[in-house]
Amino acid sequence: MLHPYIKKQYESLHREIQGLKRGDPTLLISNAVPDVLLLDNFTCTIFLGGQRLIQKTYKGIVMDANVRASDYRSTIISFRSSSFTFTVGNIASLVIIVFGDLTSQAQLALAAFVVINNLAAALSFDNAIGGFSVLAKDLQNENSNYGKEAGKAPFGFYRIFCLVICIVAAVTQLLAIYA
């Protein structure tokens, strides 16, 4: 079973050769993975009686719905793991700040942990939100209702918001460590 996009291209090529020769042409698609249908560039070639009649290269991406769902699921997991790491790391450092009697070496180690944890969280949040942004753009191109709504989301604001939260968390903890 051919993907509808590939079938449409095939039918277009088939119409081009109708009238040239009689018979049922053979379609050969190169650079295609038939199970997944994730195609970057593919070439449609129509053969008739072992002779190549027409060959065209198409650029674009044809996505299977299962591939799109898998991309979305992995982006959600990435965002959730970023949130979990950010939350647990900051709670742990706050517990140490409140209940620990920190020496100057311990303060330095904890300050380094706070900075690294929040920097890694900011980069991870940015990566996950970038993934959502790309998925929303792809879904808009497919004219899906979800894509239309997701395309309205202010992803730039979300990126800035997550960065500000990470900076505020780091600065307030550093002030508490050295207070």
C-alpha positions, 0 to 999 in steps of 0.5 A: 500500500503506497502512502497517499502522497506517493500515490498522488505523485505516481498518478501525476507521473502516470498521467504524463506518460498516458498516450506515449505507450500502452501498458501498465507502467512500473513505479520504482521509488528510491531512497524510501523506507516503506514501513516508516515512510520518512522520506527526505528526498525520493525519486519516482521512476516509471519503467515500461517494458524495461525502458525508463520513461520518466524520472522525477525527484521530489523533495519534502517529508512524508511522515507516518502518523506513528512516527509523529506520535513517537516524536511527540511522546519523546518530546514530552518525556524530554520535558518531563525529565527536565522538570523532574531534574530541575525540581529534585535538584533545587529541592535537594539544595534547598534542604541542604541550605536550610538544614546543613551547617555549611563550611566554606568548602561545602558552600563552594561545592553546593554553589557549583551544584546549584549553578550546574543544575540550573544551567543544565535545566535551562538548556534542557527546557530550551531543547524540549520547547524547541522540539514542541515548536518544530512539531507544531510547525510540522503539524500546521503543514499537515492542516491538523486541528491540533497543529493549528492550535499548537501553532498559536502557542508563544514558544519564544515566551515559554523559552524565556520564561523557563530561562528566567525561572532557572536564573531566579532559582540559582540566584536566590539559592546562591544568595541563601548559601552566602548569606 
